[in-house]
Amino acid sequence: MNEWITICAIDEIPVLGARRVARAQGLDVAVFRTASGEVFALLDRCPHKGGPLSQGLVFGSSVACPLHNWTIALATGQAAAPDEGCTPRFAVRLEGSAVQLRADELAQHALEHTRPLAGPVGLGRCGSAAASCSSSPSTVAA
């Protein structure tokens, strides 16, 4: 059975904002809240150049990367055309007002991804890391 870990209360994530969740290994996870109260979780890394998505602007059900304004769908992690690529997503749920992530995913999912020091990102393209991009559901409504 999958164990769920409470990360925070829904009110601790700003509407149209995000909260970062540190992991023992791997990059942080960004948990987003939309205007309609949905929550989504993605690796805190844009598939383009590794920008911190948690610092981006949330609009509708997407986030704009703060580095180069790529639009990433919160439900899938997929970059909007004409851009290509995706970022891994994480299962997230609400239990009352508690936002929860799966313990096994926090410990094991998307550990191969790193933030680049310079140059293009090699991983995170849907064609080369598709399993990381589509292996988990990522949304619940408030």
Buried (B, 14 or more C-beta within 10 A) or exposed (E): EEEBBEBBEBEEBEEBBBBBBEBEEBBBBBBBBBEEEBBBBBBBBBBBBBBBBBBBBBEEBBBBBBBEEBBBBBBBBBBEEEBBBBBBBBBBBBEEEBBBBBEEBBEEBBBEBEBBEEEEBEBBBBEEBEEBBBBBEBBBEE
